[in-house]
Amino acid sequence: MKKNLIEISKLSKKYKNGLIALNNIDLSIKKGEIFALLGPNGAGKSTLINILCGLSHHTSGEIIINNLDLVKNRKKIKSLIGLVPQELHLEAFETVFDNINYSRGLWGKKRDDKYILNLLKKLNLETKKNSLLMQLSGGMKRRVLIAKALSHNPEILFLDEPSAGVDIELRKEMWEVIYNLKKEGVTIILTTHYIEEAEEIADKVAFINNGKIILVEDKNILLKKLGDNKLVITFKNKIKKLPEYIKNYPCELSDDKKNVEILLSKEKTELSSILIDLKKDSNFLDFNLKKRSLESIFVDFIKRKNHD
Amino acid sequence: MINLLAIKAIYNHEMNRTKRTILQSIISPMLSTSLYFVIFGSAIGSRIKEIDGVTYGMFIVPGLLMLNLLTQSVSNGSFSTYFPKFNGTIFELQAAPISGVEMIIGFVGATATKSILLGLLIIVTASFFIDLNILHPLLMVFFLLMTAITFSLFGFVIGLWADNFEKLSLIPLIIITPLVFLGGSFYSINMLPEIWQKISLLNPVLYLVSGFKYSFYEISDVSIWTSIITILLILFILIVITLLIFKKGYNLRN
């Protein structure tokens, strides 16, 4: 079993204005895993990342990274971490190569042109190495930020909304880069709005809302546990109200009043009786079985927690 | 352990910025200094009688040097610290394993280097207009170094404090420039009425200008030791303020 690289216990962050950004958070992240932090805007994702990267200080709680206490070993821990921020903050008048080298130097690593050139190649930036940063597109700038974060060979990489403002093609390229980093043993922690992204690349997911972690689970177990099937029934004509044989199940009528989605239980015991009744319904046209996405699980969770 | 490579990275990064903005950083102050020499040294200076035994053109050299050293150190120092905050790249300095002291050495070292280079260029420029004879070159170098370092650090503090461009230019404009002009850069305080002589003694820049003048021509408004203690005291106060700022994370961490 892999050991925990990051151990967070009872972590809280309270701002001077009284806002509680993080509330008693417990979390552990294993070495070499891709950990996705999901949550709506203002949930506390970036605050948590900023604290772990040493950009901000926490109010209470304990953070252990690589068996070191963050408060006592801030400098040592920082040297293990690479951070790709959400915003595209870069110098305008410096070249790509110089700027990445600058980052390497800041982390106390000797200049290594071969390593940087290789990194640029991996991120499809080699043709841009002498370009000024202000001449790059948003997607290219995002890649430069990743290159800067990787310039010192970090053991832990934080990606704060890496896909924000990035087209699908580049997003997939970035996923490839993240996969390869994982293969190299880098632990990756990312926050994302694109739940599809977490579903695609994460090993483990955590849902965060109002500064609290509301769920932490292995992605595949989560999908298996909560990704229960949905039965989608299509009717020939619009229906005014739900037929008797389905109205007691958790279901939703579509806007065009022709489709009904029924959330099935894990065992799907209700499926056979519904299908028997469907056969008798003259308005029945077709049915489909769908798997729930991580997105729908996430939305349900947030709704349920807000309701609670 | 000191992160020497990080200090070097910051230093080189800042020096590269100077190379990119050579017109603004070096040429522009050199040109304005040359104009001072042409106008006050030659044109008007030739009609002004000697002050403390030196021609007016010679007399203004230490003052001009101090004017440029102070204003350029403060403005370059404040800009280089404020700019990462303005463009958001400060996150990298905060995330990197660098201590406050290492950051200060990198930034202040680069700013002071620019100021020292500028100071030396001004001395070379001055030598084209006047017969320059520095009586105490080592003392002159001491004042040049200490003033450049001290006021680059002052600029660094202003850069940390400022949260907009107006604040950035406020201190150099309304404090530094008037203090230099009223600190005996272009006159001897002996030329002032007694009450203004006493008021002038409250101006710390007077002690620096006076020390510089002594190193050039052995003329001064105050004792050379007072000047040396003053510059060391200002440097000490600024170091304490900067370390306190880093300890509290003021304007650096939320």
HADDOCK unambig.tbl for C-alpha pairs under 7 A between the chains (distance, minus, plus):
assign (segid A and resid 53 and name CA) (segid B and resid 95 and name CA) 5.89 0.50 0.50
assign (segid A and resid 54 and name CA) (segid B and resid 94 and name CA) 7.00 0.50 0.50
assign (segid A and resid 54 and name CA) (segid B and resid 95 and name CA) 5.85 0.50 0.50
assign (segid A and resid 55 and name CA) (segid B and resid 91 and name CA) 6.97 0.50 0.50
assign (segid A and resid 55 and name CA) (segid B and resid 94 and name CA) 5.55 0.50 0.50
assign (segid A and resid 55 and name CA) (segid B and resid 95 and name CA) 5.81 0.50 0.50
assign (segid A and resid 55 and name CA) (segid B and resid 253 and name CA) 6.37 0.50 0.50
assign (segid A and resid 56 and name CA) (segid B and resid 253 and name CA) 5.61 0.50 0.50
assign (segid A and resid 56 and name CA) (segid B and resid 254 and name CA) 6.03 0.50 0.50
assign (segid A and resid 75 and name CA) (segid B and resid 97 and name CA) 4.69 0.50 0.50
assign (segid A and resid 75 and name CA) (segid B and resid 98 and name CA) 6.92 0.50 0.50
assign (segid A and resid 76 and name CA) (segid B and resid 97 and name CA) 6.99 0.50 0.50
assign (segid A and resid 78 and name CA) (segid B and resid 95 and name CA) 6.50 0.50 0.50
assign (segid A and resid 78 and name CA) (segid B and resid 96 and name CA) 6.06 0.50 0.50
assign (segid A and resid 78 and name CA) (segid B and resid 97 and name CA) 5.19 0.50 0.50
assign (segid A and resid 79 and name CA) (segid B and resid 96 and name CA) 6.84 0.50 0.50
assign (segid A and resid 79 and name CA) (segid B and resid 97 and name CA) 5.51 0.50 0.50
assign (segid A and resid 89 and name CA) (segid B and resid 87 and name CA) 6.33 0.50 0.50
assign (segid A and resid 89 and name CA) (segid B and resid 88 and name CA) 5.18 0.50 0.50
assign (segid A and resid 89 and name CA) (segid B and resid 89 and name CA) 5.38 0.50 0.50
assign (segid A and resid 90 and name CA) (segid B and resid 89 and name CA) 5.87 0.50 0.50
assign (segid A and resid 102 and name CA) (segid B and resid 9 and name CA) 5.67 0.50 0.50
assign (segid A and resid 102 and name CA) (segid B and resid 13 and name CA) 6.95 0.50 0.50
assign (segid A and resid 105 and name CA) (segid B and resid 5 and name CA) 5.56 0.50 0.50
assign (segid A and resid 105 and name CA) (segid B and resid 6 and name CA) 5.05 0.50 0.50
assign (segid A and resid 105 and name CA) (segid B and resid 9 and name CA) 5.06 0.50 0.50
assign (segid A and resid 106 and name CA) (segid B and resid 5 and name CA) 6.87 0.50 0.50
assign (segid A and resid 106 and name CA) (segid B and resid 6 and name CA) 4.11 0.50 0.50
assign (segid A and resid 106 and name CA) (segid B and resid 9 and name CA) 6.02 0.50 0.50
assign (segid A and resid 106 and name CA) (segid B and resid 96 and name CA) 6.04 0.50 0.50
assign (segid A and resid 107 and name CA) (segid B and resid 6 and name CA) 6.31 0.50 0.50
assign (segid A and resid 107 and name CA) (segid B and resid 96 and name CA) 5.66 0.50 0.50
assign (segid A and resid 107 and name CA) (segid B and resid 97 and name CA) 5.95 0.50 0.50
assign (segid A and resid 108 and name CA) (segid B and resid 3 and name CA) 5.77 0.50 0.50
assign (segid A and resid 108 and name CA) (segid B and resid 5 and name CA) 4.88 0.50 0.50
assign (segid A and resid 108 and name CA) (segid B and resid 6 and name CA) 5.17 0.50 0.50
assign (segid A and resid 109 and name CA) (segid B and resid 5 and name CA) 6.65 0.50 0.50
assign (segid A and resid 110 and name CA) (segid B and resid 5 and name CA) 6.90 0.50 0.50
